[in-house]
Amino acid sequence: MLTEDRQDSSWRPAPDRYEQTPYRRAGRSGVLLPPVSLGLWQNFGGDRPLETARAILRRAFDLGVTHIDLANNYGPPYGAAETTFGQVLRSDLAPYRDELFIATKAGYDMWPGPYGDGGSRKYLLASLDQSLRRTGLDHVDVFYHHRRDPETPLAETMGALDAAVRAGKALYVGLSNYAPADLREAAAILADLGTPVLLLQPRYSMFDRRPEGELLDTAAEVGAGVAVFSPLAQGRLTDRYLDGIPEGSRATRSAYLSASDVTDDLLSRARALDALAAARGQSLAQLALRWAVRDERVTTALIGASSVAQLEANLAATTGPDLTDEELAAIEAHLPSAGTALQV
């Protein structure tokens, strides 16, 4: 059910949208997700044209991307990405709501005062209600705690996630940025409550392999799927920075990436990987995405998109042959060791 009337739209999704996507099971659940999903962390805030966001979301669905990943504070400003998604839902996607798997999160700073951050029951349930209002949904498919709050008992945080499911405001729960020990404890609490953790969301890429330590094993142990974010290392695993830092790029304007993060060592590795990608007939971004989902424990990789063309190019990573043992060995020579990340 939507909280606002739908707008008329002549758009209809591609009838063959499910024919080419090799959906993957999320852990030990009944949920299937595409190998590459669309995250609205950036490019869907109030500083970007609505029509661009609308075109990206429609094209993603055309190409079988059913999973849309949000959070309460995605913007700018906070909440804007959820508002944008809600507008496109009303104008285009509402008839297909049951074909979509929509996630949102709470756990980082969202509003002033002591109840607008962290992992308390007060914050999480209030934030979810706000997210539902912004999107116009009556429930999300998965509600994540965005990060472990060391000041709040895990039992309280997990109890709030369970309460969201029991209230019908979320179908599943997820955990993001959780360390292995916290994941194991949280999953045990949720299992006792009868609401198992569906998805874990860690940062993971060729340049950040820390989940390959204990985290992926722990996710498999507790039966959770894995939705990795930043698989392109904030653009550093694309052709954007191969020749330096262009004016107007994310490294010159983002709070999450700076020019100092694009080091000579990183560029040398990226150029070598780009050559390996070219030998496969792929872009560096396509190779990086294919590598990120090579592990069967990884259910899906979350990507952003600033244009339809960028979206289409990155989704093409799921086509073509799998990486061979020889290719994986050649790639390995240019990566940090398993379980570690580049120091930038």
Protein Blocks (a to p, Z undefined) as FASTA:
>chain_A
ZZbdcdddfbdcdfklmmmpccddehjbfbdcdfbdcdfkbopafkbcfklmmmmmmmmm
mnopabdcddfkbccdehklmmmmmmmmmmmmmmmmmmpccddddhiafbgcjklgcjdf
klmmmmmmmmmmmnopabdfbdcdfbdcfkbcfklmmmmmmmmmmnopafbdcdehiafk
lmmmmmmmmmmnopacfbdcddddfklcklmmmmmmmmmmnopacddehklgnopacckl
mnoccehiaklmpfkbcfklmcfklmmmmmmmmmmmmmnopafklmmmmmmmmpmklmbd
cdddfbfklmmmmmmmmgcjdddfklmmmmmmmcccehiacdZZ
